[in-house]
């Protein structure tokens, strides 16, 4: 398991992000083979292989149970194989992606910069983007056209959340023939943030209020 990764527990509403996290950060290659059915239970003709499979199967079942809500854990007690338990959770909860997506999108709409710095605002948005990315279809997430659409959508979400101080720069970005990446836009906004802070500090020392950003 990647101990640098944030611990994520399945609570019944976050199946997509949890299952992706389990596969990427908890299970190793051999564990994944048990979960996806690539390796089936050996027969009695090879006891050593069967013993190894049973040990690995028990390990995977234990890991699944470690990262789910206790109420859900009780339902898995009837399953003897990791694949059966994993498939059960998928059948029962994969449909919850739409509800989770809806909740995340609604929460994002309520985000505004307020007194946050650009870096703080970006950090909050990244948390939402990572959760939404975990629900993206695998056959789309690798397409360049989809990556471009996703990046532009994230850029819009960032710009919408900004304070009015950044409106001129926002307008300038949206009028460009080629949009910057989110990271490039963040760097521009941080530069503008510093300029505004310095400008207002200078103006404040002279008793003149100045808050008009440069384009």
N, C-alpha and C positions, 0 to 999 in steps of 0.2 A: 504493500500500500504506500502511496505517496503521502508521507506525513506532512508535507508542506501544503497539502490541499485542505481546504476548509471542509470540516465534517458536515455531511448532509444526511439527514434522516428522513425517511419516507413517512409522511403523515396522512396519505390518502389523497392529497390534492396536488402533489408535485411529482407525479410518476415519471414524466419525461426527463426532467432535470436530474432526478435521483437515479434513474436507470442509466442515463448517460454518465453520470459521475461514478457509479459503481463500475461500469465497464472500463472507464478511462483511468480511474484512480485507485480502485480497490482490487479488482480481479487482475491476476497475471494472465499470461497467454494460455496456460494450461487450464486455468479456472474457466476462462471464456469458452474453451472447447466443451466443457461440461454443460455450461449454461445454454449455449446455442445448439447443442446436440451433435457437434462435430465428432465427439467421442462418446460412444455409447457404453453401457455397462458390459464388461467382458463376461464371457461364459465361465463355467466351473472348470473348463479344461486348462485354464491358465490361472492358477491360484495367486501367483505373485502379482500378475497384472490386475486381477480382481481386487487384491488387497490394496494396491496402490490407488485404484479407482475409488474404492470405498473411503480411503483416508482423505483423498482430495475432495470427494463429494461431501463428506462431513464438514470439511473446512469451508467449502463454499456455502453450504447451508448455514453454518455458524455465522459467517460474514453477513449473509442476507439478513439473518435475525438480529444481528448487532446494529443494523442501520435502518430499522423500521420501528414504527410506533408499537408499543406493547399490545395494544388492542388488535392490531393487524397480525402481529406475531403469533397470536393464539390460533389464527386460522391456518397457519402453515404447519402446525404440529402433525397433521395427518400425512404430510408428504415426506417420502423417504429419499427422493432424489432432488438435487438442486434444480435440474431442468423442469421438473414438475412444479416446484414452488415458484420458479421464475415465470413459467408460462401462465400460472394461475394469476399472479400479480399483473402480468401484461393483459390478459383477457379482462380482468376486472377493472383495471384502472387506466389503461391506455386512452380510453375515451375522455378522460378528465382533462386532456391537453387543452381542449377548446375553452373549458371553464378557467383553467389556469392562465391561458393566453389572454382571455378577456379581463381577468383580474389585474394582470400585469400591465396591460395597455391602459386600463382605467387609472391605475395608480400612477403611471407615467404622465398622464394628462394633467394630473394634479401637481406635478413637480414644477416649481419655479425657483429661480436662483435666490431671491430674497437677499439675505446678508451673506450668503455663501460666496466663497471665491470661485473662480472658474475651475480650478483643480478639484475643489470639493464637489461642485455640481457635476463635473465630468465623472468623478468617482461613483457618485450615486447612479448616474445613468448607465455606467459600465456594468454595475451590478444587475440592473434590469436587462440590459442587452445580453449578458451572458445567459441569463435564465431563458430568455426568448430564443436564443440561438440553440439551446439544448432541445427545443421543440421543433426545430426546422427539419424538414424531410432530408434524409441523407443524400438523396439523388439530386436535390436542389442546392444544398449548401456548398457543393464543390464547383458549381457552374460560375464562370466569370461574370456572366450577365446578372445572375442573382446576387453575387457578391457586390457588384456595382450598385444594384438597386438597394440592397441592405445598407450599404455605406451612405448613400444619399438620404435614405430614410432616417438613419441615425443622425446625420448632419442636421436635418430639418428639426428633429426632436430636440437637439441641443440648442439650436437657434431660437426655437419657440420658448424655451425655458429661461432665456436670458432677461436681465433687467433692461429697462428702457435706455439706460446709459449706452448700451451696445447697439442700439437700433441702426445708426448710420453704418457701422461695420457689417452688421447683419445684412442690410440692404445691398451693400457693396459685394458681399460674398454671393448673394443670390442673383446678382446681375452679371456675374462672370460667365464666360462661355464654357469654361471648365471649372467644375466645383472642386474645392480642396478636399482632401481626406479629412475625416473627423480629427485625427491627430494634428494635422497641419492647421485646421481651424482653431483647435484648442490653443496651439502655440501662438497664433495670431491674436486670439482673445486675451491670452495672458499678457502679451506685450501691450495690448491696448489697456488692459486693466492696470498695469504698472504705470503707463503714461497718464491715465486718468487720476490715479492716486497721487502721483507727483504733481500734476497740474492743480488738483484741488488743494493739495498741501501748500503749494506756493501761493495760490490765490487766497487761501484762508489766512495766511500770514500777513497779507496786505488788506484783508477785509473784503475781498471781492470773490463772489461765488462763481466758479467756472466749472462746468461739468459737461460741456459739449464735446463729444468724442470726435476724433479725426476719422475720416473715411479712408 
